[in-house]
Amino acid sequence: MINFEYIRAASAKGAIDARTKNAASQFIAGGTNLVDLMKKGVTTPQRLIDINGLPLNTITHDAKGLTIGALVPNSAAADHELVKTKFPLLSMALNAGASAQLRNMATVGGNIMQRTRCSYFYDTTMPCNKRQPGSGCGAKDGYNRMHAIFGASDKCIAVHPSDMCVALAALNATVLVSGSKGDKKIPFADFHRLPGSTPELDNNLQPGELITGVHLPANNFNKYYYLKIRDRLSYAFALVSVAVALEVKDGVIKSAAMAMGGVAHKPWRLKEAEERLVSLAANKETIGQPLESIATAAMQGANTYAHNGYKVKLGKAAIREAVTRALFS
Ligand code: SF4
């Protein structure tokens, strides 16, 4: 057993101070990922700073949008009336994640911070640049069925595992952060990183910074779908997922937002596809051909490995299906 210290933070400032003073410490909330990582020896914090006592568990709404505290459990966020009515895409994505028990424990902030589920990352007998920089990447020449087809590097081909984050990326959310230098807001697209030459860094949080919540700006979307393709119906990570939000008025798509999960080290925004969806008639009879072309283009540039080539075809089909379900189901 590897010993660690445990303290409870009484305030956000106290948590940030404690974290800043001890580089080997980590915040813990629901612990649904961190405790697994500690049990397997992937992460060995010297001290855990429990932030569950902080007042970060409210959901509020105003004309500018919705703010969800970092400590709101995933299940509470998914079931909250404001989320279900104002941002149903987020509710769908949250309910697609993990299992009911895990959603009850996992927090919104923790979901954003969860680490890749690459099996080589979790196996300390295998090389992994994310776990141990410079040791190599076991997945690149290993079994890489779950791995990235976009944005990978020769150092790491892992994917980000979250469903919630795919919806937040599509909905232009902002991550609210506090640190020793004050508060700041990080656009969701800039929060998670591609692996590049530093795959050990999952995101752009600085040491000691604490996620306090997420903000979703108000929008005009009125059609949504979160499609998750996985090996079984529950408690499985996405092979590929697609979050779609559309504004349809007078039978025409006026605006669109779309992101994919299971394909990259961060939620993968489909900007070109969004632009091409705008002005299309929301018509079952006519949208098939343009949608096929948009989905094909969206998967161009994919870089596959020995076992994940299927994701290109699956991704294309998932984009078509998600947009179709958003429009007509
Ligand atoms: Fe490690 Fe990334 Fe390679 Fe997986 S894909 S073994 S996380 S370096």
Residues whose N, C-alpha, C, O or C-beta is under 5 A from the ligand:
A	BS01	SF4	C118 Y120 F121 P127 C128 N129 K130 G136 C137 G138 A139 K155 C156 I157 A158
